[in-house]
Amino acid sequence: MGRRRRREARAAAAAPVAPPAAPAANLRTLAVLGLILSCLAGPIGIVVSLVALIRSRLAGERNAVAVAGLVVGIATTAAFVGGILYFHAVLTGDTGVCAELGPGTHDGTLGPFTCPAT
């Protein structure tokens, strides 16, 4: 009888243990958080959405909200960078207004501005 119990104990110890399943609710919450952050702060939303997408793929699920968060985050970041480049061009006078008016101080709709001499 003692040998039988030892064999059963060894067989139970050698049996593979299944990994715990990842909860799907946390992945969806992370994806929604990534989408919201993508609308407010593009680069942070991209990172959170990418983490949600990777975790959902590892869990074997499809996560369209995470993909939407990535797309919105990339678009928000591109719009922000484009806006900075545009306003930099406006403030430095590279938009053609100063080429038409010439160097000096001029009155604009938002107040006076100065065109540099080239």
C-alpha positions in Angstrom: 0.0 0.0 0.0 2.8 2.4 0.8 4.4 2.1 -2.6 1.1 2.8 -4.3 0.7 6.1 -2.4 4.2 7.1 -3.2 3.7 6.4 -7.0 0.5 8.5 -6.9 2.2 11.3 -5.1 5.0 11.3 -7.7 2.6 11.3 -10.5 0.7 14.2 -9.0 3.9 16.2 -8.5 5.0 15.6 -12.1 1.7 16.7 -13.6 1.9 20.0 -15.4 0.2 23.0 -13.8 -2.0 25.1 -16.0 -1.2 28.8 -16.0 -3.9 31.1 -14.7 -6.2 32.6 -17.3 -5.9 36.4 -17.9 -9.1 38.2 -17.1 -10.6 39.7 -20.2 -12.2 42.6 -18.3 -8.8 44.0 -17.4 -7.7 43.9 -21.1 -10.8 45.7 -22.2 -10.4 48.3 -19.5 -6.8 48.9 -20.5 -7.9 49.2 -24.1 -10.6 51.8 -23.3 -8.1 53.7 -21.1 -5.7 53.7 -24.0 -8.4 55.0 -26.4 -9.3 57.8 -24.0 -5.7 58.7 -23.4 -5.1 58.7 -27.2 -7.6 61.5 -27.5 -6.1 63.6 -24.8 -2.4 62.7 -24.9 -1.4 60.9 -28.1 2.0 59.3 -27.2 0.8 58.1 -23.8 -2.3 56.6 -25.4 -0.2 54.9 -28.0 1.8 53.2 -25.3 -1.2 52.1 -23.3 -3.1 50.9 -26.4 0.0 48.9 -27.5 0.3 47.2 -24.1 -3.4 46.3 -24.3 -3.1 45.0 -27.8 0.0 42.9 -26.9 -1.7 41.4 -23.8 -4.9 40.6 -25.7 -2.9 38.9 -28.4 -1.0 36.8 -25.9 -4.4 35.9 -24.3 -5.6 34.8 -27.7 -8.2 37.5 -28.1 -8.9 40.2 -30.7 -9.1 43.7 -29.3 -10.5 46.3 -31.7 -10.6 49.0 -29.1 -6.8 48.8 -28.6 -6.3 49.1 -32.4 -8.6 52.1 -32.5 -6.6 53.6 -29.6 -3.4 53.1 -31.6 -4.9 54.8 -34.7 -6.3 57.7 -32.8 -3.1 58.1 -30.8 -1.0 58.2 -34.0 -3.4 60.7 -35.6 -3.4 62.9 -32.5 0.4 62.9 -32.3 0.7 63.7 -36.0 -1.8 66.6 -35.7 0.0 67.9 -32.6 3.4 67.8 -34.4 1.9 69.3 -37.5 0.4 72.1 -35.5 3.7 72.9 -33.8 5.5 73.0 -37.1 2.8 75.3 -38.6 2.8 77.7 -35.7 6.6 77.8 -35.7 6.4 78.7 -39.4 3.8 81.4 -38.7 5.8 82.9 -35.8 9.1 82.9 -37.7 7.5 84.5 -40.7 8.0 81.6 -43.1 4.4 81.7 -44.4 4.8 84.3 -47.1 3.1 87.2 -45.4 6.5 88.9 -44.6 7.6 88.3 -48.2 4.6 90.3 -49.4 4.8 93.0 -46.7 8.6 93.3 -46.4 10.7 93.8 -43.3 9.4 95.9 -40.3 6.5 96.0 -37.9 3.0 95.5 -39.3 -0.5 95.5 -37.8 -2.2 92.1 -38.0 -5.6 90.8 -36.9 -4.0 89.5 -33.7 -1.9 92.5 -33.1 1.4 93.9 -34.4 4.0 91.5 -35.7 7.6 92.0 -36.9 9.0 90.7 -40.1 12.8 90.2 -40.0 15.0 91.6 -42.7 16.4 88.9 -44.9 
